[in-house]
Amino acid sequence: MASNQAVSAHAGAAEQAPLLDIVHITSIRGERTLFSDFNLQVEAGRMYQIEGPNGAGKSSLLRIIAGLLRPQSGEIRYRGELSQHVRSEFLQDLLFIGHKAAVKPELTGLENLAFFAAVQGQPCAQPPFDLLEQVGLVGLEDIPAGNLSAGQQRRIALARLWVSSSRLWILDEPFTSLDVAGIEMLHQRFSQHLAAGGAIILTSHQPLDWASQSLVRIQLEYNW
Ligand SMILES: Nc1ncnc2c1ncn2[C@@H]1O[C@H](COP(=O)(O)OP(=O)(O)OP(=O)(O)O)[C@@H](O)[C@H]1O
């Protein structure tokens, strides 16, 4: 009984903790301190836009948050626990899409989507063809991704967002190369994700047309 109470008290604490707590992060690359003592609490239902000039360290920060790059100091807490202590839960709840298109050029769109599903270790929640239809690529499904345009490759990479069950999305320049319809499609998907209790951390050089109550803008300065 006592141990059940302890478990439920612990579960309650995890529910109350922010989805992610980024605490006192310092990053040095080469000789330069990109940022020091960076702090951010990431709450469900919110989108965080990291802004700043080229080279300020936006991608580095996203990679640190996703656990792909080590900071010089600081820690990332996932639902109150150090992310490295709950690594598998954290990784399951995280979807990271980097600034490169992140598709395999020799594989077709359909094959790329099957590949993403295999890497995730679970079958796609939607048939790959439906997913390609969702991102407007019907008719191009059999073409090797390397022969598609930059925006079309980006759409394949972003198709993962339509089947992701991760609550935390970390997206480096997701709008790059997308046309107006692609941007609108992504906006709609973001809205669904936030409404379902997800959170998004992204970089974007374009201003986002988004309701201010769910958007948090964070400016990184260029540190010489
Ligand atoms: N692998 C690396 N090794 C050493 N330094 C690196 C490495 N990758 C990036 N840097 C340096 O870190 C700094 C920040 O790079 P980062 O890509 O995080 O900036 P950014 O703000 O995302 O820039 P942009 O707006 O151009 O995408 C740059 O000065 C870059 O030269």
The ligand as an SDF file (V2000), in Angstrom:
LIG
                    3D

 31 33  0  0  0  0  0  0  0  0999 V2000
   30.7020   20.2840  -35.8010 N   0  0  0  0  0  0  0  0  0  0  0  0
   31.0870   21.4980  -35.3890 C   0  0  0  0  0  0  0  0  0  0  0  0
   32.2950   21.6860  -34.8310 N   0  0  0  0  0  0  0  0  0  0  0  0
   32.6890   22.9130  -34.3970 C   0  0  0  0  0  0  0  0  0  0  0  0
   31.9240   24.0110  -34.5150 N   0  0  0  0  0  0  0  0  0  0  0  0
   30.7360   23.8710  -35.0710 C   0  0  0  0  0  0  0  0  0  0  0  0
   30.2380   22.6210  -35.5320 C   0  0  0  0  0  0  0  0  0  0  0  0
   28.9980   22.8050  -36.0270 N   0  0  0  0  0  0  0  0  0  0  0  0
   28.7290   24.1160  -35.8780 C   0  0  0  0  0  0  0  0  0  0  0  0
   29.7690   24.7430  -35.3100 N   0  0  0  0  0  0  0  0  0  0  0  0
   29.8550   26.1660  -34.9980 C   0  0  0  0  0  0  0  0  0  0  0  0
   28.8750   26.4920  -34.0310 O   0  0  0  0  0  0  0  0  0  0  0  0
   28.3720   27.7840  -34.3190 C   0  0  0  0  0  0  0  0  0  0  0  0
   26.8600   27.7280  -34.2390 C   0  0  0  0  0  0  0  0  0  0  0  0
   26.3660   26.8950  -35.3040 O   0  0  0  0  0  0  0  0  0  0  0  0
   24.8250   26.5610  -35.3980 P   0  0  0  0  0  0  0  0  0  0  0  0
   24.6610   25.7030  -36.6120 O   0  0  0  0  0  0  0  0  0  0  0  0
   24.3630   26.0460  -34.1040 O   0  0  0  0  0  0  0  0  0  0  0  0
   24.2070   28.0110  -35.6590 O   0  0  0  0  0  0  0  0  0  0  0  0
   22.7580   28.4510  -36.1390 P   0  0  0  0  0  0  0  0  0  0  0  0
   22.3340   29.5700  -35.2500 O   0  0  0  0  0  0  0  0  0  0  0  0
   21.8790   27.2760  -36.2210 O   0  0  0  0  0  0  0  0  0  0  0  0
   23.0460   29.0270  -37.5900 O   0  0  0  0  0  0  0  0  0  0  0  0
   22.1370   29.1080  -38.9270 P   0  0  0  0  0  0  0  0  0  0  0  0
   21.1180   30.2010  -38.6980 O   0  0  0  0  0  0  0  0  0  0  0  0
   23.1330   29.5090  -39.9600 O   0  0  0  0  0  0  0  0  0  0  0  0
   21.5520   27.7490  -39.1620 O   0  0  0  0  0  0  0  0  0  0  0  0
   28.9130   28.2210  -35.6720 C   0  0  0  0  0  0  0  0  0  0  0  0
   29.9000   29.1940  -35.4630 O   0  0  0  0  0  0  0  0  0  0  0  0
   29.5170   26.9620  -36.2330 C   0  0  0  0  0  0  0  0  0  0  0  0
   30.7050   27.2570  -36.9370 O   0  0  0  0  0  0  0  0  0  0  0  0
  1  2  1  0
  2  3  1  0
  2  7  2  0
  3  4  2  0
  4  5  1  0
  5  6  2  0
  6  7  1  0
  6 10  1  0
  7  8  1  0
  8  9  2  0
  9 10  1  0
 10 11  1  0
 11 12  1  0
 11 30  1  0
 12 13  1  0
 13 14  1  0
 13 28  1  0
 14 15  1  0
 15 16  1  0
 16 17  2  0
 16 18  1  0
 16 19  1  0
 19 20  1  0
 20 21  2  0
 20 22  1  0
 20 23  1  0
 23 24  1  0
 24 25  2  0
 24 26  1  0
 24 27  1  0
 28 29  1  0
 28 30  1  0
 30 31  1  0
M  END
$$$$
